[in-house]
Amino acid sequence: MPIGSRHRFKNESGQPTRMLITIAPAGLEEMFLEVGEFLSSEADQPSPPTAEDIERLLEAAPRYGLEIFPPSEKPC
């Protein structure tokens, strides 16, 4: 995917899923460590994001060169 391309990930299956994402160049993984949370076991399911979680992500994104658009906006 070209740098700067708008995109999104959406699980339409109705079932929990996992993703394996490769990012180059390195560095964006630091944002996930900053704003994410570790699950205590593989059996745990992440809770839906709170307003505070979303605010933390929106605040961190520009430091990693990201611009996050509202979910209602479709990617180009």
CHARMM-style PDB file with segment names, atoms N, HN, CA, C and O in Angstrom:
ATOM      1  N   MET     1       0.857  -1.152   0.000  1.00  0.00      PROA
ATOM      2  CA  MET     1       0.000   0.000   0.000  1.00  0.00      PROA
ATOM      3  C   MET     1       0.912   1.228   0.000  1.00  0.00      PROA
ATOM      4  O   MET     1       1.843   1.290   0.804  1.00  0.00      PROA
ATOM      5  N   PRO     2       0.675   2.191  -0.867  1.00  0.00      PROA
ATOM      6  CA  PRO     2       1.530   3.380  -0.896  1.00  0.00      PROA
ATOM      7  C   PRO     2       1.434   4.188   0.401  1.00  0.00      PROA
ATOM      8  O   PRO     2       0.382   4.234   1.040  1.00  0.00      PROA
ATOM      9  N   ILE     3       2.525   4.811   0.772  1.00  0.00      PROA
ATOM     10  HN  ILE     3       3.380   4.774   0.253  1.00  0.00      PROA
ATOM     11  CA  ILE     3       2.546   5.676   1.950  1.00  0.00      PROA
ATOM     12  C   ILE     3       1.479   6.750   1.789  1.00  0.00      PROA
ATOM     13  O   ILE     3       1.331   7.334   0.716  1.00  0.00      PROA
ATOM     14  N   GLY     4       0.745   7.004   2.851  1.00  0.00      PROA
ATOM     15  HN  GLY     4       0.865   6.530   3.723  1.00  0.00      PROA
ATOM     16  CA  GLY     4      -0.277   8.043   2.845  1.00  0.00      PROA
ATOM     17  C   GLY     4      -1.636   7.588   2.344  1.00  0.00      PROA
ATOM     18  O   GLY     4      -2.573   8.385   2.313  1.00  0.00      PROA
ATOM     19  N   SER     5      -1.770   6.327   1.950  1.00  0.00      PROA
ATOM     20  HN  SER     5      -1.009   5.679   1.976  1.00  0.00      PROA
ATOM     21  CA  SER     5      -3.057   5.826   1.464  1.00  0.00      PROA
ATOM     22  C   SER     5      -4.039   5.700   2.621  1.00  0.00      PROA
ATOM     23  O   SER     5      -3.710   5.145   3.670  1.00  0.00      PROA
ATOM     24  N   ARG     6      -5.249   6.221   2.421  1.00  0.00      PROA
ATOM     25  HN  ARG     6      -5.516   6.672   1.569  1.00  0.00      PROA
ATOM     26  CA  ARG     6      -6.287   6.042   3.437  1.00  0.00      PROA
ATOM     27  C   ARG     6      -6.791   4.612   3.346  1.00  0.00      PROA
ATOM     28  O   ARG     6      -7.028   4.093   2.255  1.00  0.00      PROA
ATOM     29  N   HSD     7      -6.951   3.983   4.495  1.00  0.00      PROA
ATOM     30  HN  HSD     7      -6.759   4.404   5.381  1.00  0.00      PROA
ATOM     31  CA  HSD     7      -7.435   2.611   4.537  1.00  0.00      PROA
ATOM     32  C   HSD     7      -8.051   2.342   5.900  1.00  0.00      PROA
ATOM     33  O   HSD     7      -7.956   3.159   6.816  1.00  0.00      PROA
ATOM     34  N   ARG     8      -8.674   1.199   6.015  1.00  0.00      PROA
ATOM     35  HN  ARG     8      -8.752   0.535   5.271  1.00  0.00      PROA
ATOM     36  CA  ARG     8      -9.222   0.794   7.308  1.00  0.00      PROA
ATOM     37  C   ARG     8      -9.286  -0.723   7.360  1.00  0.00      PROA
ATOM     38  O   ARG     8      -9.195  -1.411   6.343  1.00  0.00      PROA
ATOM     39  N   PHE     9      -9.444  -1.214   8.568  1.00  0.00      PROA
ATOM     40  HN  PHE     9      -9.518  -0.655   9.394  1.00  0.00      PROA
ATOM     41  CA  PHE     9      -9.622  -2.635   8.805  1.00  0.00      PROA
ATOM     42  C   PHE     9     -10.993  -2.801   9.440  1.00  0.00      PROA
ATOM     43  O   PHE     9     -11.339  -2.068  10.367  1.00  0.00      PROA
ATOM     44  N   LYS    10     -11.769  -3.745   8.956  1.00  0.00      PROA
ATOM     45  HN  LYS    10     -11.488  -4.340   8.203  1.00  0.00      PROA
ATOM     46  CA  LYS    10     -13.104  -3.960   9.501  1.00  0.00      PROA
ATOM     47  C   LYS    10     -13.401  -5.456   9.514  1.00  0.00      PROA
ATOM     48  O   LYS    10     -13.286  -6.137   8.495  1.00  0.00      PROA
ATOM     49  N   ASN    11     -13.777  -5.943  10.666  1.00  0.00      PROA
ATOM     50  HN  ASN    11     -13.870  -5.390  11.494  1.00  0.00      PROA
ATOM     51  CA  ASN    11     -14.170  -7.340  10.809  1.00  0.00      PROA
ATOM     52  C   ASN    11     -15.675  -7.413  10.614  1.00  0.00      PROA
ATOM     53  O   ASN    11     -16.436  -6.954  11.467  1.00  0.00      PROA
ATOM     54  N   GLU    12     -16.109  -7.984   9.504  1.00  0.00      PROA
ATOM     55  HN  GLU    12     -15.491  -8.357   8.811  1.00  0.00      PROA
ATOM     56  CA  GLU    12     -17.539  -8.095   9.223  1.00  0.00      PROA
ATOM     57  C   GLU    12     -18.083  -9.493   9.502  1.00  0.00      PROA
ATOM     58  O   GLU    12     -19.220  -9.801   9.145  1.00  0.00      PROA
ATOM     59  N   SER    13     -17.274 -10.336  10.137  1.00  0.00      PROA
ATOM     60  HN  SER    13     -16.350 -10.085  10.427  1.00  0.00      PROA
ATOM     61  CA  SER    13     -17.677 -11.728  10.352  1.00  0.00      PROA
ATOM     62  C   SER    13     -18.629 -11.905  11.531  1.00  0.00      PROA
ATOM     63  O   SER    13     -19.348 -12.903  11.594  1.00  0.00      PROA
ATOM     64  N   GLY    14     -18.646 -10.964  12.458  1.00  0.00      PROA
ATOM     65  HN  GLY    14     -18.062 -10.154  12.407  1.00  0.00      PROA
ATOM     66  CA  GLY    14     -19.443 -11.138  13.666  1.00  0.00      PROA
ATOM     67  C   GLY    14     -18.753 -12.013  14.706  1.00  0.00      PROA
ATOM     68  O   GLY    14     -19.295 -12.232  15.789  1.00  0.00      PROA
ATOM     69  N   GLN    15     -17.578 -12.507  14.388  1.00  0.00      PROA
ATOM     70  HN  GLN    15     -17.138 -12.329  13.507  1.00  0.00      PROA
ATOM     71  CA  GLN    15     -16.792 -13.345  15.290  1.00  0.00      PROA
ATOM     72  C   GLN    15     -15.478 -12.644  15.606  1.00  0.00      PROA
ATOM     73  O   GLN    15     -14.974 -11.882  14.782  1.00  0.00      PROA
ATOM     74  N   PRO    16     -14.914 -12.889  16.792  1.00  0.00      PROA
ATOM     75  CA  PRO    16     -13.594 -12.314  17.085  1.00  0.00      PROA
ATOM     76  C   PRO    16     -12.583 -12.786  16.042  1.00  0.00      PROA
ATOM     77  O   PRO    16     -12.677 -13.901  15.529  1.00  0.00      PROA
ATOM     78  N   THR    17     -11.642 -11.945  15.746  1.00  0.00      PROA
ATOM     79  HN  THR    17     -11.566 -11.039  16.162  1.00  0.00      PROA
ATOM     80  CA  THR    17     -10.619 -12.298  14.764  1.00  0.00      PROA
ATOM     81  C   THR    17      -9.267 -11.774  15.210  1.00  0.00      PROA
ATOM     82  O   THR    17      -9.173 -10.988  16.153  1.00  0.00      PROA
ATOM     83  N   ARG    18      -8.243 -12.206  14.539  1.00  0.00      PROA
ATOM     84  HN  ARG    18      -8.319 -12.844  13.773  1.00  0.00      PROA
ATOM     85  CA  ARG    18      -6.886 -11.728  14.798  1.00  0.00      PROA
ATOM     86  C   ARG    18      -6.320 -11.205  13.494  1.00  0.00      PROA
ATOM     87  O   ARG    18      -6.748 -11.595  12.408  1.00  0.00      PROA
ATOM     88  N   MET    19      -5.354 -10.317  13.623  1.00  0.00      PROA
ATOM     89  HN  MET    19      -5.007 -10.000  14.506  1.00  0.00      PROA
ATOM     90  CA  MET    19      -4.681  -9.782  12.445  1.00  0.00      PROA
ATOM     91  C   MET    19      -3.180  -9.842  12.671  1.00  0.00      PROA
ATOM     92  O   MET    19      -2.694  -9.631  13.782  1.00  0.00      PROA
ATOM     93  N   LEU    20      -2.466 -10.130  11.614  1.00  0.00      PROA
ATOM     94  HN  LEU    20      -2.861 -10.302  10.712  1.00  0.00      PROA
ATOM     95  CA  LEU    20      -1.017 -10.046  11.633  1.00  0.00      PROA
ATOM     96  C   LEU    20      -0.665  -8.949  10.640  1.00  0.00      PROA
ATOM     97  O   LEU    20      -0.929  -9.069   9.444  1.00  0.00      PROA
ATOM     98  N   ILE    21      -0.065  -7.877  11.150  1.00  0.00      PROA
ATOM     99  HN  ILE    21       0.150  -7.779  12.122  1.00  0.00      PROA
ATOM    100  CA  ILE    21       0.244  -6.716  10.317  1.00  0.00      PROA
ATOM    101  C   ILE    21       1.745  -6.510  10.301  1.00  0.00      PROA
ATOM    102  O   ILE    21       2.396  -6.529  11.345  1.00  0.00      PROA
ATOM    103  N   THR    22       2.288  -6.314   9.117  1.00  0.00      PROA
ATOM    104  HN  THR    22       1.759  -6.299   8.268  1.00  0.00      PROA
ATOM    105  CA  THR    22       3.697  -5.989   8.966  1.00  0.00      PROA
ATOM    106  C   THR    22       3.789  -4.523   8.580  1.00  0.00      PROA
ATOM    107  O   THR    22       3.128  -4.081   7.641  1.00  0.00      PROA
ATOM    108  N   ILE    23       4.606  -3.772   9.300  1.00  0.00      PROA
ATOM    109  HN  ILE    23       5.144  -4.131  10.063  1.00  0.00      PROA
ATOM    110  CA  ILE    23       4.724  -2.333   9.075  1.00  0.00      PROA
ATOM    111  C   ILE    23       6.170  -2.002   8.746  1.00  0.00      PROA
ATOM    112  O   ILE    23       7.089  -2.425   9.446  1.00  0.00      PROA
ATOM    113  N   ALA    24       6.361  -1.251   7.684  1.00  0.00      PROA
ATOM    114  HN  ALA    24       5.614  -0.907   7.115  1.00  0.00      PROA
ATOM    115  CA  ALA    24       7.709  -0.803   7.322  1.00  0.00      PROA
ATOM    116  C   ALA    24       7.613   0.641   6.855  1.00  0.00      PROA
ATOM    117  O   ALA    24       6.700   0.959   6.093  1.00  0.00      PROA
ATOM    118  N   PRO    25       8.478   1.500   7.257  1.00  0.00      PROA
ATOM    119  CA  PRO    25       9.583   1.242   8.164  1.00  0.00      PROA
ATOM    120  C   PRO    25       9.080   1.058   9.595  1.00  0.00      PROA
ATOM    121  O   PRO    25       7.935   1.370   9.920  1.00  0.00      PROA
ATOM    122  N   ALA    26       9.962   0.549  10.426  1.00  0.00      PROA
ATOM    123  HN  ALA    26      10.892   0.296  10.162  1.00  0.00      PROA
ATOM    124  CA  ALA    26       9.621   0.288  11.825  1.00  0.00      PROA
ATOM    125  C   ALA    26       9.308   1.587  12.562  1.00  0.00      PROA
ATOM    126  O   ALA    26       9.717   2.666  12.132  1.00  0.00      PROA
ATOM    127  N   GLY    27       8.593   1.479  13.656  1.00  0.00      PROA
ATOM    128  HN  GLY    27       8.261   0.603  14.005  1.00  0.00      PROA
ATOM    129  CA  GLY    27       8.315   2.628  14.512  1.00  0.00      PROA
ATOM    130  C   GLY    27       6.865   2.709  14.935  1.00  0.00      PROA
ATOM    131  O   GLY    27       6.568   3.085  16.069  1.00  0.00      PROA
ATOM    132  N   LEU    28       5.950   2.357  14.029  1.00  0.00      PROA
ATOM    133  HN  LEU    28       6.191   2.051  13.108  1.00  0.00      PROA
ATOM    134  CA  LEU    28       4.532   2.465  14.358  1.00  0.00      PROA
ATOM    135  C   LEU    28       4.132   1.507  15.480  1.00  0.00      PROA
ATOM    136  O   LEU    28       3.165   1.757  16.200  1.00  0.00      PROA
ATOM    137  N   GLU    29       4.877   0.414  15.624  1.00  0.00      PROA
ATOM    138  HN  GLU    29       5.662   0.211  15.039  1.00  0.00      PROA
ATOM    139  CA  GLU    29       4.564  -0.526  16.706  1.00  0.00      PROA
ATOM    140  C   GLU    29       4.657   0.154  18.067  1.00  0.00      PROA
ATOM    141  O   GLU    29       4.009  -0.272  19.023  1.00  0.00      PROA
ATOM    142  N   GLU    30       5.457   1.202  18.155  1.00  0.00      PROA
ATOM    143  HN  GLU    30       5.984   1.548  17.378  1.00  0.00      PROA
ATOM    144  CA  GLU    30       5.569   1.954  19.411  1.00  0.00      PROA
ATOM    145  C   GLU    30       4.241   2.604  19.782  1.00  0.00      PROA
ATOM    146  O   GLU    30       3.910   2.697  20.964  1.00  0.00      PROA
ATOM    147  N   MET    31       3.471   3.056  18.783  1.00  0.00      PROA
ATOM    148  HN  MET    31       3.740   2.979  17.822  1.00  0.00      PROA
ATOM    149  CA  MET    31       2.170   3.649  19.071  1.00  0.00      PROA
ATOM    150  C   MET    31       1.234   2.598  19.659  1.00  0.00      PROA
ATOM    151  O   MET    31       0.503   2.877  20.610  1.00  0.00      PROA
ATOM    152  N   PHE    32       1.256   1.385  19.092  1.00  0.00      PROA
ATOM    153  HN  PHE    32       1.850   1.158  18.320  1.00  0.00      PROA
ATOM    154  CA  PHE    32       0.391   0.330  19.622  1.00  0.00      PROA
ATOM    155  C   PHE    32       0.762  -0.005  21.063  1.00  0.00      PROA
ATOM    156  O   PHE    32      -0.112  -0.268  21.889  1.00  0.00      PROA
ATOM    157  N   LEU    33       2.049   0.005  21.358  1.00  0.00      PROA
ATOM    158  HN  LEU    33       2.759   0.218  20.686  1.00  0.00      PROA
ATOM    159  CA  LEU    33       2.480  -0.226  22.739  1.00  0.00      PROA
ATOM    160  C   LEU    33       2.044   0.921  23.648  1.00  0.00      PROA
ATOM    161  O   LEU    33       1.690   0.699  24.806  1.00  0.00      PROA
ATOM    162  N   GLU    34       2.070   2.138  23.127  1.00  0.00      PROA
ATOM    163  HN  GLU    34       2.357   2.319  22.186  1.00  0.00      PROA
ATOM    164  CA  GLU    34       1.690   3.318  23.916  1.00  0.00      PROA
ATOM    165  C   GLU    34       0.201   3.349  24.222  1.00  0.00      PROA
ATOM    166  O   GLU    34      -0.187   3.640  25.353  1.00  0.00      PROA
ATOM    167  N   VAL    35      -0.632   3.059  23.246  1.00  0.00      PROA
ATOM    168  HN  VAL    35      -0.317   2.823  22.326  1.00  0.00      PROA
ATOM    169  CA  VAL    35      -2.076   3.242  23.433  1.00  0.00      PROA
ATOM    170  C   VAL    35      -2.833   1.944  23.699  1.00  0.00      PROA
ATOM    171  O   VAL    35      -3.980   1.982  24.146  1.00  0.00      PROA
ATOM    172  N   GLY    36      -2.211   0.801  23.433  1.00  0.00      PROA
ATOM    173  HN  GLY    36      -1.280   0.770  23.070  1.00  0.00      PROA
ATOM    174  CA  GLY    36      -2.900  -0.478  23.594  1.00  0.00      PROA
ATOM    175  C   GLY    36      -2.767  -1.034  24.994  1.00  0.00      PROA
ATOM    176  O   GLY    36      -2.174  -0.417  25.879  1.00  0.00      PROA
ATOM    177  N   GLU    37      -3.329  -2.204  25.171  1.00  0.00      PROA
ATOM    178  HN  GLU    37      -3.811  -2.705  24.452  1.00  0.00      PROA
ATOM    179  CA  GLU    37      -3.199  -2.901  26.448  1.00  0.00      PROA
ATOM    180  C   GLU    37      -2.961  -4.377  26.161  1.00  0.00      PROA
ATOM    181  O   GLU    37      -3.490  -4.928  25.196  1.00  0.00      PROA
ATOM    182  N   PHE    38      -2.168  -5.001  27.003  1.00  0.00      PROA
ATOM    183  HN  PHE    38      -1.738  -4.554  27.787  1.00  0.00      PROA
ATOM    184  CA  PHE    38      -1.899  -6.427  26.863  1.00  0.00      PROA
ATOM    185  C   PHE    38      -3.038  -7.213  27.491  1.00  0.00      PROA
ATOM    186  O   PHE    38      -3.580  -6.824  28.525  1.00  0.00      PROA
ATOM    187  N   LEU    39      -3.394  -8.320  26.857  1.00  0.00      PROA
ATOM    188  HN  LEU    39      -2.953  -8.636  26.017  1.00  0.00      PROA
ATOM    189  CA  LEU    39      -4.369  -9.230  27.441  1.00  0.00      PROA
ATOM    190  C   LEU    39      -3.620 -10.194  28.349  1.00  0.00      PROA
ATOM    191  O   LEU    39      -2.465 -10.529  28.089  1.00  0.00      PROA
ATOM    192  N   SER    40      -4.278 -10.638  29.413  1.00  0.00      PROA
ATOM    193  HN  SER    40      -5.217 -10.366  29.624  1.00  0.00      PROA
ATOM    194  CA  SER    40      -3.594 -11.503  30.369  1.00  0.00      PROA
ATOM    195  C   SER    40      -3.414 -12.924  29.850  1.00  0.00      PROA
ATOM    196  O   SER    40      -2.518 -13.636  30.302  1.00  0.00      PROA
ATOM    197  N   SER    41      -4.256 -13.346  28.906  1.00  0.00      PROA
ATOM    198  HN  SER    41      -4.984 -12.767  28.539  1.00  0.00      PROA
ATOM    199  CA  SER    41      -4.098 -14.676  28.315  1.00  0.00      PROA
ATOM    200  C   SER    41      -4.725 -14.679  26.930  1.00  0.00      PROA
ATOM    201  O   SER    41      -5.462 -13.762  26.570  1.00  0.00      PROA
ATOM    202  N   GLU    42      -4.425 -15.723  26.154  1.00  0.00      PROA
ATOM    203  HN  GLU    42      -3.826 -16.468  26.448  1.00  0.00      PROA
ATOM    204  CA  GLU    42      -5.001 -15.824  24.815  1.00  0.00      PROA
ATOM    205  C   GLU    42      -6.509 -15.969  24.862  1.00  0.00      PROA
ATOM    206  O   GLU    42      -7.191 -15.632  23.895  1.00  0.00      PROA
ATOM    207  N   ALA    43      -7.042 -16.464  25.967  1.00  0.00      PROA
ATOM    208  HN  ALA    43      -6.488 -16.738  26.754  1.00  0.00      PROA
ATOM    209  CA  ALA    43      -8.482 -16.667  26.090  1.00  0.00      PROA
ATOM    210  C   ALA    43      -9.230 -15.357  26.312  1.00  0.00      PROA
ATOM    211  O   ALA    43     -10.432 -15.282  26.058  1.00  0.00      PROA
ATOM    212  N   ASP    44      -8.537 -14.328  26.781  1.00  0.00      PROA
ATOM    213  HN  ASP    44      -7.560 -14.389  26.988  1.00  0.00      PROA
ATOM    214  CA  ASP    44      -9.179 -13.039  27.048  1.00  0.00      PROA
ATOM    215  C   ASP    44      -9.593 -12.359  25.749  1.00  0.00      PROA
ATOM    216  O   ASP    44      -8.926 -12.487  24.723  1.00  0.00      PROA
ATOM    217  N   GLN    45     -10.683 -11.650  25.814  1.00  0.00      PROA
ATOM    218  HN  GLN    45     -11.225 -11.547  26.648  1.00  0.00      PROA
ATOM    219  CA  GLN    45     -11.144 -10.844  24.691  1.00  0.00      PROA
ATOM    220  C   GLN    45     -10.964  -9.380  25.064  1.00  0.00      PROA
ATOM    221  O   GLN    45     -11.260  -8.994  26.195  1.00  0.00      PROA
ATOM    222  N   PRO    46     -10.486  -8.562  24.142  1.00  0.00      PROA
ATOM    223  CA  PRO    46     -10.351  -7.142  24.469  1.00  0.00      PROA
ATOM    224  C   PRO    46     -11.727  -6.517  24.665  1.00  0.00      PROA
ATOM    225  O   PRO    46     -12.697  -6.904  24.013  1.00  0.00      PROA
ATOM    226  N   SER    47     -11.796  -5.562  25.558  1.00  0.00      PROA
ATOM    227  HN  SER    47     -11.008  -5.248  26.088  1.00  0.00      PROA
ATOM    228  CA  SER    47     -13.051  -4.851  25.764  1.00  0.00      PROA
ATOM    229  C   SER    47     -13.190  -3.791  24.673  1.00  0.00      PROA
ATOM    230  O   SER    47     -12.187  -3.345  24.115  1.00  0.00      PROA
ATOM    231  N   PRO    48     -14.423  -3.384  24.365  1.00  0.00      PROA
ATOM    232  CA  PRO    48     -14.599  -2.311  23.377  1.00  0.00      PROA
ATOM    233  C   PRO    48     -13.883  -1.046  23.851  1.00  0.00      PROA
ATOM    234  O   PRO    48     -13.787  -0.810  25.055  1.00  0.00      PROA
ATOM    235  N   PRO    49     -13.382  -0.236  22.927  1.00  0.00      PROA
ATOM    236  CA  PRO    49     -12.659   0.971  23.338  1.00  0.00      PROA
ATOM    237  C   PRO    49     -13.581   1.965  24.041  1.00  0.00      PROA
ATOM    238  O   PRO    49     -14.725   2.168  23.635  1.00  0.00      PROA
ATOM    239  N   THR    50     -13.065   2.568  25.086  1.00  0.00      PROA
ATOM    240  HN  THR    50     -12.136   2.403  25.415  1.00  0.00      PROA
ATOM    241  CA  THR    50     -13.793   3.614  25.799  1.00  0.00      PROA
ATOM    242  C   THR    50     -13.516   4.956  25.122  1.00  0.00      PROA
ATOM    243  O   THR    50     -12.659   5.045  24.243  1.00  0.00      PROA
ATOM    244  N   ALA    51     -14.230   5.979  25.524  1.00  0.00      PROA
ATOM    245  HN  ALA    51     -14.926   5.906  26.238  1.00  0.00      PROA
ATOM    246  CA  ALA    51     -13.971   7.327  25.007  1.00  0.00      PROA
ATOM    247  C   ALA    51     -12.540   7.744  25.330  1.00  0.00      PROA
ATOM    248  O   ALA    51     -11.890   8.415  24.528  1.00  0.00      PROA
ATOM    249  N   GLU    52     -12.050   7.348  26.499  1.00  0.00      PROA
ATOM    250  HN  GLU    52     -12.577   6.802  27.150  1.00  0.00      PROA
ATOM    251  CA  GLU    52     -10.671   7.678  26.888  1.00  0.00      PROA
ATOM    252  C   GLU    52      -9.657   6.950  26.002  1.00  0.00      PROA
ATOM    253  O   GLU    52      -8.627   7.520  25.643  1.00  0.00      PROA
ATOM    254  N   ASP    53      -9.944   5.694  25.649  1.00  0.00      PROA
ATOM    255  HN  ASP    53     -10.781   5.231  25.941  1.00  0.00      PROA
ATOM    256  CA  ASP    53      -9.060   4.938  24.750  1.00  0.00      PROA
ATOM    257  C   ASP    53      -8.960   5.629  23.391  1.00  0.00      PROA
ATOM    258  O   ASP    53      -7.871   5.780  22.836  1.00  0.00      PROA
ATOM    259  N   ILE    54     -10.099   6.042  22.871  1.00  0.00      PROA
ATOM    260  HN  ILE    54     -10.983   5.920  23.322  1.00  0.00      PROA
ATOM    261  CA  ILE    54     -10.128   6.702  21.563  1.00  0.00      PROA
ATOM    262  C   ILE    54      -9.388   8.029  21.624  1.00  0.00      PROA
ATOM    263  O   ILE    54      -8.634   8.362  20.709  1.00  0.00      PROA
ATOM    264  N   GLU    55      -9.593   8.781  22.683  1.00  0.00      PROA
ATOM    265  HN  GLU    55     -10.206   8.510  23.426  1.00  0.00      PROA
ATOM    266  CA  GLU    55      -8.896  10.062  22.844  1.00  0.00      PROA
ATOM    267  C   GLU    55      -7.387   9.850  22.912  1.00  0.00      PROA
ATOM    268  O   GLU    55      -6.624  10.613  22.319  1.00  0.00      PROA
ATOM    269  N   ARG    56      -6.959   8.822  23.627  1.00  0.00      PROA
ATOM    270  HN  ARG    56      -7.579   8.203  24.108  1.00  0.00      PROA
ATOM    271  CA  ARG    56      -5.525   8.518  23.734  1.00  0.00      PROA
ATOM    272  C   ARG    56      -4.943   8.178  22.353  1.00  0.00      PROA
ATOM    273  O   ARG    56      -3.837   8.608  22.023  1.00  0.00      PROA
ATOM    274  N   LEU    57      -5.678   7.415  21.558  1.00  0.00      PROA
ATOM    275  HN  LEU    57      -6.576   7.066  21.826  1.00  0.00      PROA
ATOM    276  CA  LEU    57      -5.230   7.075  20.206  1.00  0.00      PROA
ATOM    277  C   LEU    57      -5.162   8.317  19.322  1.00  0.00      PROA
ATOM    278  O   LEU    57      -4.174   8.525  18.618  1.00  0.00      PROA
ATOM    279  N   LEU    58      -6.198   9.135  19.355  1.00  0.00      PROA
ATOM    280  HN  LEU    58      -7.001   8.966  19.927  1.00  0.00      PROA
ATOM    281  CA  LEU    58      -6.222  10.347  18.526  1.00  0.00      PROA
ATOM    282  C   LEU    58      -5.117  11.317  18.918  1.00  0.00      PROA
ATOM    283  O   LEU    58      -4.580  12.028  18.068  1.00  0.00      PROA
ATOM    284  N   GLU    59      -4.781  11.347  20.189  1.00  0.00      PROA
ATOM    285  HN  GLU    59      -5.217  10.770  20.879  1.00  0.00      PROA
ATOM    286  CA  GLU    59      -3.710  12.217  20.677  1.00  0.00      PROA
ATOM    287  C   GLU    59      -2.336  11.696  20.251  1.00  0.00      PROA
ATOM    288  O   GLU    59      -1.448  12.481  19.919  1.00  0.00      PROA
ATOM    289  N   ALA    60      -2.163  10.385  20.261  1.00  0.00      PROA
ATOM    290  HN  ALA    60      -2.884   9.746  20.531  1.00  0.00      PROA
ATOM    291  CA  ALA    60      -0.862   9.787  19.927  1.00  0.00      PROA
ATOM    292  C   ALA    60      -0.609   9.727  18.425  1.00  0.00      PROA
ATOM    293  O   ALA    60       0.538   9.858  17.995  1.00  0.00      PROA
ATOM    294  N   ALA    61      -1.630   9.535  17.630  1.00  0.00      PROA
ATOM    295  HN  ALA    61      -2.561   9.428  17.979  1.00  0.00      PROA
ATOM    296  CA  ALA    61      -1.473   9.287  16.188  1.00  0.00      PROA
ATOM    297  C   ALA    61      -0.570  10.294  15.469  1.00  0.00      PROA
ATOM    298  O   ALA    61       0.314   9.869  14.726  1.00  0.00      PROA
ATOM    299  N   PRO    62      -0.748  11.598  15.652  1.00  0.00      PROA
ATOM    300  CA  PRO    62       0.113  12.544  14.925  1.00  0.00      PROA
ATOM    301  C   PRO    62       1.599  12.391  15.248  1.00  0.00      PROA
ATOM    302  O   PRO    62       2.444  12.675  14.399  1.00  0.00      PROA
ATOM    303  N   ARG    63       1.925  11.950  16.448  1.00  0.00      PROA
ATOM    304  HN  ARG    63       1.239  11.719  17.137  1.00  0.00      PROA
ATOM    305  CA  ARG    63       3.339  11.744  16.803  1.00  0.00      PROA
ATOM    306  C   ARG    63       3.970  10.626  15.978  1.00  0.00      PROA
ATOM    307  O   ARG    63       5.193  10.534  15.874  1.00  0.00      PROA
ATOM    308  N   TYR    64       3.124   9.781  15.396  1.00  0.00      PROA
ATOM    309  HN  TYR    64       2.131   9.857  15.480  1.00  0.00      PROA
ATOM    310  CA  TYR    64       3.603   8.662  14.585  1.00  0.00      PROA
ATOM    311  C   TYR    64       3.285   8.870  13.102  1.00  0.00      PROA
ATOM    312  O   TYR    64       3.362   7.932  12.308  1.00  0.00      PROA
ATOM    313  N   GLY    65       2.932  10.089  12.741  1.00  0.00      PROA
ATOM    314  HN  GLY    65       2.870  10.851  13.386  1.00  0.00      PROA
ATOM    315  CA  GLY    65       2.687  10.410  11.337  1.00  0.00      PROA
ATOM    316  C   GLY    65       1.353   9.934  10.805  1.00  0.00      PROA
ATOM    317  O   GLY    65       1.191   9.777   9.595  1.00  0.00      PROA
ATOM    318  N   LEU    66       0.388   9.699  11.692  1.00  0.00      PROA
ATOM    319  HN  LEU    66       0.519   9.827  12.675  1.00  0.00      PROA
ATOM    320  CA  LEU    66      -0.922   9.208  11.270  1.00  0.00      PROA
ATOM    321  C   LEU    66      -1.987  10.281  11.395  1.00  0.00      PROA
ATOM    322  O   LEU    66      -1.943  11.128  12.287  1.00  0.00      PROA
ATOM    323  N   GLU    67      -2.935  10.227  10.493  1.00  0.00      PROA
ATOM    324  HN  GLU    67      -2.972   9.538   9.768  1.00  0.00      PROA
ATOM    325  CA  GLU    67      -4.136  11.052  10.576  1.00  0.00      PROA
ATOM    326  C   GLU    67      -5.306  10.086  10.614  1.00  0.00      PROA
ATOM    327  O   GLU    67      -5.485   9.293   9.690  1.00  0.00      PROA
ATOM    328  N   ILE    68      -6.099  10.142  11.663  1.00  0.00      PROA
ATOM    329  HN  ILE    68      -5.954  10.787  12.413  1.00  0.00      PROA
ATOM    330  CA  ILE    68      -7.219   9.219  11.829  1.00  0.00      PROA
ATOM    331  C   ILE    68      -8.506   9.950  11.487  1.00  0.00      PROA
ATOM    332  O   ILE    68      -8.777  11.040  11.991  1.00  0.00      PROA
ATOM    333  N   PHE    69      -9.296   9.324  10.618  1.00  0.00      PROA
ATOM    334  HN  PHE    69      -9.076   8.438  10.209  1.00  0.00      PROA
ATOM    335  CA  PHE    69     -10.552   9.907  10.160  1.00  0.00      PROA
ATOM    336  C   PHE    69     -11.718   9.251  10.892  1.00  0.00      PROA
ATOM    337  O   PHE    69     -11.597   8.118  11.360  1.00  0.00      PROA
ATOM    338  N   PRO    70     -12.851   9.956  10.997  1.00  0.00      PROA
ATOM    339  CA  PRO    70     -14.025   9.366  11.651  1.00  0.00      PROA
ATOM    340  C   PRO    70     -14.462   8.095  10.925  1.00  0.00      PROA
ATOM    341  O   PRO    70     -14.274   7.986   9.714  1.00  0.00      PROA
ATOM    342  N   PRO    71     -15.042   7.131  11.645  1.00  0.00      PROA
ATOM    343  CA  PRO    71     -15.467   5.874  11.015  1.00  0.00      PROA
ATOM    344  C   PRO    71     -16.469   6.078   9.889  1.00  0.00      PROA
ATOM    345  O   PRO    71     -16.559   5.245   8.987  1.00  0.00      PROA
ATOM    346  N   SER    72     -17.221   7.166   9.925  1.00  0.00      PROA
ATOM    347  HN  SER    72     -17.149   7.843  10.658  1.00  0.00      PROA
ATOM    348  CA  SER    72     -18.229   7.397   8.891  1.00  0.00      PROA
ATOM    349  C   SER    72     -17.615   7.773   7.544  1.00  0.00      PROA
ATOM    350  O   SER    72     -18.280   7.665   6.513  1.00  0.00      PROA
ATOM    351  N   GLU    73     -16.360   8.209   7.539  1.00  0.00      PROA
ATOM    352  HN  GLU    73     -15.820   8.296   8.376  1.00  0.00      PROA
ATOM    353  CA  GLU    73     -15.708   8.573   6.282  1.00  0.00      PROA
ATOM    354  C   GLU    73     -15.122   7.330   5.635  1.00  0.00      PROA
ATOM    355  O   GLU    73     -14.333   6.611   6.248  1.00  0.00      PROA
ATOM    356  N   LYS    74     -15.512   7.084   4.396  1.00  0.00      PROA
ATOM    357  HN  LYS    74     -16.153   7.667   3.897  1.00  0.00      PROA
ATOM    358  CA  LYS    74     -14.999   5.915   3.686  1.00  0.00      PROA
ATOM    359  C   LYS    74     -13.600   6.206   3.162  1.00  0.00      PROA
ATOM    360  O   LYS    74     -13.306   7.326   2.745  1.00  0.00      PROA
ATOM    361  N   PRO    75     -12.741   5.194   3.186  1.00  0.00      PROA
ATOM    362  CA  PRO    75     -11.399   5.404   2.625  1.00  0.00      PROA
ATOM    363  C   PRO    75     -11.485   5.688   1.139  1.00  0.00      PROA
ATOM    364  O   PRO    75     -12.416   5.249   0.463  1.00  0.00      PROA
ATOM    365  N   CYS    76     -10.528   6.411   0.646  1.00  0.00      PROA
ATOM    366  HN  CYS    76      -9.771   6.767   1.194  1.00  0.00      PROA
ATOM    367  CA  CYS    76     -10.485   6.729  -0.787  1.00  0.00      PROA
ATOM    368  C   CYS    76     -10.063   5.521  -1.583  1.00  0.00      PROA
ATOM    369  OT1 CYS    76      -9.969   5.591  -2.808  1.00  0.00      PROA
TER     370      CYS     76
END
